[in-house]
Amino acid sequence: MIRIDAVWLSTVPLDMRAGTDTALARVVGVFGAAHPHTAYLFANRRANRMKVLVHDGIGIWLAARRLHQGHFVWPQTSVASDTNRVSLSRAQLDALVLGLPWSRIGEGGIISVV
């Protein structure tokens, strides 16, 4: 199995025809570098397809997933915040891959007194 210590999600869409070299160039452009044991997630504009690029310390792995119905819950790029990347926990990654609202897991799902 591939060891993954960190998961990063890009809010910038990626053309799903992109291969390993193009996806790696996008990782470097959005995240600054491809760190070992880190997974980088990208979706297309409709968010019904996702590509995951993983640097395992030796080489690059590229995987794709497609939802036949619905879409992945993907954050939108905000011009005001200028944030084009989000860090995810393992539980959030598991929910995202299934098409569930991953942002409600962990700190995002806390209910407190207002």
C-alpha positions in Angstrom: 0.0 0.0 0.0 1.0 3.6 -0.6 1.7 5.6 2.6 -0.2 8.9 2.7 0.6 11.3 5.5 -1.2 14.4 4.2 -4.1 15.1 1.8 -4.5 18.4 -0.1 -7.4 19.3 -2.2 -7.2 21.9 -5.0 -10.2 24.2 -5.7 -8.8 24.9 -9.2 -10.4 22.5 -11.7 -8.2 20.1 -13.7 -8.8 18.9 -17.2 -9.4 15.1 -16.8 -7.5 14.4 -19.9 -4.4 15.4 -18.0 -1.7 12.8 -17.6 0.9 12.3 -14.9 3.2 15.1 -16.1 0.4 17.7 -16.5 -1.1 16.8 -13.1 2.4 17.0 -11.5 2.9 20.4 -13.1 -0.5 21.6 -11.7 0.5 20.3 -8.2 3.8 22.3 -8.3 1.8 25.3 -9.6 -0.9 25.2 -7.0 1.0 23.8 -3.9 4.5 24.9 -4.7 6.0 21.4 -4.6 5.1 17.7 -4.6 6.0 16.4 -1.1 6.6 12.7 -0.5 3.8 10.7 1.1 1.2 13.4 0.1 -2.0 13.0 -1.9 -3.2 15.9 -4.1 -6.8 15.9 -5.3 -8.3 17.6 -8.3 -11.8 17.6 -9.8 -13.2 18.7 -13.2 -15.5 21.8 -13.5 -18.6 19.7 -13.0 -17.0 17.9 -10.0 -18.2 14.5 -11.2 -14.7 13.3 -11.8 -11.6 13.4 -9.6 -7.9 12.7 -10.0 -5.5 12.0 -7.2 -1.8 12.3 -7.6 0.3 10.7 -4.9 4.1 11.2 -4.5 5.3 8.1 -2.7 8.9 9.2 -2.1 10.2 7.4 -5.2 7.6 8.0 -8.0 4.3 9.4 -8.8 0.9 7.6 -8.8 -2.1 8.9 -10.6 -5.6 7.6 -9.9 -9.1 8.6 -11.2 -12.6 8.3 -9.9 -15.9 9.1 -11.5 -19.4 9.4 -10.1 -22.1 8.2 -12.4 -24.8 10.1 -10.5 -24.3 13.4 -8.6 -21.0 15.1 -8.0 -18.3 15.3 -5.4 -18.7 18.0 -2.7 -16.0 20.4 -3.9 -15.2 23.8 -2.5 -15.5 26.7 -4.9 -12.5 29.0 -5.6 -13.1 32.4 -3.9 -11.5 35.4 -5.5 -11.8 37.3 -2.2 -10.0 34.7 -0.1 -7.5 33.7 -2.9 -7.4 30.2 -1.4 -7.0 27.5 -3.9 -6.1 24.6 -1.6 -7.6 22.9 1.4 -6.1 20.3 3.8 -8.2 17.2 4.5 -8.0 14.6 7.3 -8.2 10.9 6.5 -11.9 10.7 7.5 -12.7 13.7 5.3 -10.9 12.0 2.4 -12.9 8.8 2.9 -16.2 10.8 2.9 -15.1 12.8 -0.2 -14.3 9.7 -2.2 -17.8 8.4 -1.5 -19.4 11.7 -2.6 -20.5 12.6 1.0 -20.3 16.1 2.5 -16.8 15.8 3.9 -16.7 19.4 5.3 -19.1 18.3 8.0 -16.7 15.8 9.4 -14.3 16.8 12.2 -14.1 20.5 13.2 -16.6 21.4 10.5 -19.3 19.4 12.1 -19.1 20.8 15.6 -22.3 22.2 17.0 -21.9 24.7 19.8 -24.0 27.2 21.7 -24.6 30.4 19.9 
